[in-house]
Every structure is written in C-alpha cells, then in structure tokens.
Amino acid sequence: MLVKKLFIFVTMIIVCQKPLKKLKINGIALFPFIFIRKPEDKENNVLINHEKIHLRQQLEMLVIFFYIFYGIEYYYWFFKLKDGYLAYRRISFEREAYANENNLNYLRKRKLWNFRKYF
C-alpha cells in the first residue's frame, strides 16, 4: 500500500527520443522516465499505460531489482526458446503489461507485486 501511495506522488516524465527508431521500439520506461519514439505517441493511451505499468513494477522492486530480474528472466527464456522476441514476450513484467495495457483503470486497482501472477 505504501508503494501505491508513493507512486501517486511520483511524476511521470515523457521524453521523445529519435534513437528509439533504431531499436524498433515504441516506448521504454526507465524510472521515472517514459521514452517514446514519436511525439504523437504522447496521445497513445495504451502505450503510455503499458509503460506506466512498468514504472509501477520498477518502483515496487526498488528500480534496480526490476532490471536484475528482467534480465534474468529474459536470458532464461532466450536460452529456452532461442528467440529474442518470444523471450521478451514471456517475461512476467511484459506479460502483465500487455495483458492490462488496454485497461486504463488497471493501476488504480492493481495489487502490490501483481506481476507474480504472470510467472
């Protein structure tokens, strides 16, 4: 509950970055920033919600542990599936974000550490 209350006071900062075009991604959350590829993506509520879910996950895991677990999960799935994209989609953090990105009220009702349901 403390994390949820704390997150309310954290300001999300959206930054448009052209280098993301080279990475072929639309957005990435690096606490407390959301980097997006195109300025018009600021209006893409689904993309922004997806990245906001990642910001909440990062906050819950004190940021650094999010990246550690994200990397561990990615490499686990990569070596198991031998496919980078499939490995990315199997990461529990991504599964939670993709499953709930269309629900713009999700973060209001989301329980602490809810990504665990997606392991």
C-alpha positions in Angstrom: 0.0 0.0 0.0 2.9 2.3 0.8 4.3 1.9 -2.7 0.9 2.6 -4.2 0.6 5.8 -2.2 4.1 6.7 -3.0 3.6 6.2 -6.7 0.8 8.8 -6.7 3.4 11.5 -5.9 5.9 10.4 -8.5 5.7 12.5 -11.6 6.0 10.6 -14.9 8.2 12.3 -17.4 7.6 11.6 -21.0 10.5 12.2 -23.4 10.6 11.8 -27.2 13.8 10.2 -28.4 14.7 9.6 -32.0 17.3 6.9 -31.2 14.4 4.6 -30.3 13.7 4.3 -34.0 16.9 2.4 -34.4 15.8 0.0 -31.6 12.4 -0.6 -33.3 10.5 0.1 -30.1 7.7 2.5 -29.5 8.5 3.2 -25.9 10.5 2.2 -22.9 10.1 3.0 -19.2 13.3 3.8 -17.3 12.2 5.1 -13.9 11.0 7.9 -13.7 11.0 8.5 -17.4 9.0 7.1 -20.3 10.9 7.5 -23.5 8.7 7.4 -26.7 9.6 7.2 -30.4 7.3 9.8 -31.8 5.8 13.0 -30.2 2.3 11.9 -31.2 2.8 8.8 -29.0 2.1 11.0 -26.0 -1.5 10.7 -27.0 -1.4 6.9 -27.3 -3.1 5.9 -24.1 -2.5 2.2 -24.5 1.3 2.7 -25.0 1.5 5.1 -22.1 -0.5 2.8 -19.8 1.8 -0.1 -20.8 4.9 1.9 -19.8 3.2 3.2 -16.6 2.6 -0.4 -15.5 6.4 -0.9 -15.9 7.0 2.2 -13.8 4.9 0.8 -11.0 6.7 -2.5 -11.3 10.1 -0.7 -11.1 9.0 1.2 -8.1 7.8 -1.9 -6.3 11.2 -3.6 -6.9 13.2 -0.5 -5.9 14.1 0.0 -9.5 17.5 -1.9 -9.6 15.9 -5.2 -8.7 13.4 -4.8 -11.6 16.3 -4.6 -14.1 18.1 -7.5 -12.5 15.0 -9.8 -12.6 14.1 -8.5 -16.0 17.5 -9.5 -17.4 17.5 -12.9 -15.6 14.0 -13.7 -17.0 14.9 -12.6 -20.5 18.0 -14.8 -20.7 16.2 -17.7 -19.1 13.5 -17.6 -21.8 16.0 -16.7 -24.6 18.1 -19.8 -23.9 15.0 -21.9 -23.6 13.2 -20.6 -26.7 16.1 -19.5 -28.8 14.1 -16.4 -29.9 14.7 -12.9 -28.6 11.1 -11.7 -29.3 9.5 -14.7 -27.8 11.8 -14.4 -24.8 10.8 -10.8 -24.4 7.1 -11.6 -24.5 7.5 -14.4 -21.9 8.9 -12.0 -19.2 6.4 -11.8 -16.4 6.7 -7.9 -16.3 5.8 -7.8 -20.0 3.0 -10.3 -19.7 1.4 -8.2 -17.0 1.8 -5.0 -19.0 0.5 -6.5 -22.3 -2.4 -8.2 -20.5 -3.6 -5.0 -18.9 -2.4 -2.2 -21.2 -6.0 -1.6 -22.6 -7.5 -1.3 -19.1 -6.7 2.4 -18.4 -8.0 1.9 -14.8 -5.8 -1.1 -14.1 -3.2 0.8 -12.0 -5.9 2.1 -9.7 -6.9 -1.4 -8.6 -3.7 -3.3 -9.2 -2.4 -5.2 -6.2 1.2 -4.9 -5.0 3.6 -7.2 -6.9 0.8 -8.3 -9.2 3.4 -9.3 -11.8 4.0 -12.5 -9.8 0.8 -13.9 -11.2 2.4 -14.0 -14.6 5.4 -16.2 -13.8 
